[in-house]
Amino acid sequence: MVSVINRLRDSVNILNALHKYCENKVDYVVVKNLFFGDKEKFGRYDGSPIRETLLGKGLVEVLMPDLIDYCYDFIDENDLTFRQASSKDFGSLLAVRARVKSWLDDFEEKLKPAHNLLGFNCEQLPEGFSHTVKEDESEKATVDDKAQNAA
């Protein structure tokens, strides 16, 4: 079970509810989304009883790096995935592509402690390739049409 959290109490409440529902039937991965602040600022989660409980059961914690606002805005406004935003095929400016590509590389590195739980250890890929899903051509065409219509 993957739970992406922010600094709000609601993140801890949702994690508690997930644990009550799933109990010990799943493994847990908590992803701290650093868009909401430095890792030290997740005090509600860090000091929570649910964290202590899950740590005792093998919880894996991952840090999701922050990404500059204008990249998030571009991705959101154009309904893109992070992988699409890192490609010039979807109208991303060079600065957006470079930042998103760097972010993806950083995040993939930070995900390594959870690779086995996420199913990423099933295949060793050649240098420069990623376990992230690539979009198919029909999806690319739909995004291209949206970008053309927005222009």
C-alpha positions as CSV (number, residue, x, y, z in Angstrom):
1,M,0.0,0.0,0.0
2,V,1.5,3.3,-1.0
3,S,0.5,6.5,0.8
4,V,1.7,9.8,-0.4
5,I,1.6,12.3,2.4
6,N,1.9,16.0,3.0
7,R,2.2,17.9,6.3
8,L,-1.5,18.0,7.1
9,R,-3.1,15.9,9.8
10,D,-5.4,14.4,7.1
11,S,-2.5,12.5,5.7
12,V,-2.0,10.7,9.1
13,N,-5.7,10.2,9.4
14,I,-5.8,8.5,5.9
15,L,-2.8,6.3,6.8
16,N,-4.6,5.3,10.0
17,A,-7.7,4.4,8.1
18,L,-5.8,2.4,5.5
19,H,-4.1,0.5,8.2
20,K,-7.4,-0.3,9.9
21,Y,-8.8,-1.5,6.6
22,C,-5.7,-3.4,5.3
23,E,-4.2,-4.4,8.7
24,N,-1.2,-6.7,8.1
25,K,-2.4,-7.9,4.7
26,V,-0.2,-5.5,2.8
27,D,3.2,-3.9,2.9
28,Y,3.4,-0.2,3.5
29,V,5.3,2.5,1.6
30,V,5.0,6.1,2.8
31,V,6.1,8.8,0.4
32,K,6.8,12.2,1.9
33,N,5.9,14.8,-0.8
34,L,8.6,17.4,-0.3
35,F,6.5,19.9,-2.4
36,F,4.9,20.6,1.0
37,G,8.2,21.3,2.8
38,D,11.5,19.8,4.0
39,K,11.5,16.3,5.4
40,E,12.0,17.7,8.9
41,K,8.6,19.5,8.6
42,F,6.5,16.4,8.6
43,G,6.1,16.5,12.4
44,R,2.5,15.3,12.5
45,Y,3.5,12.1,10.7
46,D,6.9,11.7,12.2
47,G,5.6,11.8,15.7
48,S,2.4,9.7,15.0
49,P,1.7,6.4,16.6
50,I,0.8,4.9,13.2
51,R,4.3,5.6,12.0
52,E,5.8,3.8,15.0
53,T,3.4,0.9,14.4
54,L,4.2,0.6,10.8
55,L,8.0,1.0,11.3
56,G,7.7,-2.1,13.5
57,K,6.1,-4.0,10.6
58,G,8.7,-3.1,8.0
59,L,7.4,0.3,6.7
60,V,9.5,1.7,3.9
61,E,9.7,5.5,3.7
62,V,10.6,7.4,0.6
63,L,11.2,11.1,-0.1
64,M,9.5,12.6,-3.2
65,P,11.7,15.5,-4.2
66,D,10.2,19.0,-4.7
67,L,9.7,20.3,-8.2
68,I,9.7,23.9,-9.0
69,D,6.2,25.4,-9.2
70,Y,6.2,26.4,-12.9
71,C,7.0,22.8,-13.9
72,Y,4.0,21.5,-11.8
73,D,1.9,24.3,-13.4
74,F,2.9,23.3,-16.9
75,I,2.2,19.6,-16.2
76,D,-1.2,20.4,-14.6
77,E,-2.3,22.9,-17.2
78,N,-1.5,20.6,-20.1
79,D,-2.7,17.4,-18.5
80,L,0.7,15.7,-18.9
81,T,2.5,13.0,-17.0
82,F,5.9,13.7,-15.7
83,R,7.5,11.6,-18.4
84,Q,5.6,13.5,-21.1
85,A,6.7,16.8,-19.6
86,S,10.3,15.6,-19.9
87,S,9.9,15.1,-23.7
88,K,10.0,17.8,-26.3
89,D,7.2,15.9,-28.1
90,F,4.7,17.5,-25.8
91,G,5.6,21.2,-26.2
92,S,7.7,21.5,-23.0
93,L,10.2,24.2,-22.9
94,L,13.9,23.2,-22.5
95,A,13.9,24.5,-18.9
96,V,10.8,22.4,-18.0
97,R,12.1,19.3,-19.7
98,A,15.5,19.5,-18.0
99,R,14.0,20.1,-14.5
100,V,11.4,17.4,-14.9
101,K,14.0,14.9,-16.2
102,S,16.3,15.7,-13.4
103,W,13.4,15.3,-10.9
104,L,12.4,12.0,-12.4
105,D,16.0,10.7,-12.1
106,D,16.2,11.9,-8.5
107,F,12.9,10.4,-7.5
108,E,13.6,7.1,-9.2
109,E,16.8,7.0,-7.2
110,K,14.9,7.8,-4.0
111,L,12.4,5.0,-4.7
112,K,15.1,2.3,-4.7
113,P,14.4,1.2,-1.1
114,A,10.9,0.4,-2.2
115,H,11.7,-1.1,-5.6
116,N,11.0,-4.7,-4.4
117,L,7.6,-3.8,-2.9
118,L,6.7,-1.8,-6.0
119,G,7.7,-4.5,-8.4
120,F,10.6,-2.7,-9.9
121,N,13.2,-5.4,-9.2
122,C,11.8,-7.8,-11.7
123,E,14.0,-6.7,-14.6
124,Q,17.4,-5.0,-14.9
125,L,17.2,-2.4,-17.6
126,P,20.1,-1.0,-19.6
127,E,21.7,2.3,-18.7
128,G,19.5,5.2,-19.6
129,F,16.2,3.3,-19.4
130,S,13.6,3.5,-16.7
131,H,11.0,1.3,-15.1
132,T,8.4,4.1,-15.5
133,V,5.7,3.5,-18.0
134,K,6.0,5.1,-21.4
135,E,2.9,6.6,-23.1
136,D,1.6,4.9,-26.2
137,E,1.2,6.8,-29.5
138,S,-2.6,7.3,-29.2
139,E,-2.1,9.1,-25.8
140,K,0.7,11.2,-27.3
141,A,-1.6,12.2,-30.2
142,T,-4.4,13.2,-27.7
143,V,-2.0,15.4,-25.8
144,D,-0.6,16.9,-29.0
145,D,-4.2,17.8,-30.0
146,K,-4.8,19.4,-26.7
147,A,-1.6,21.4,-26.9
148,Q,-2.5,22.6,-30.5
149,N,-6.0,23.6,-29.4
150,A,-4.7,25.5,-26.4
151,A,-2.3,27.5,-28.6
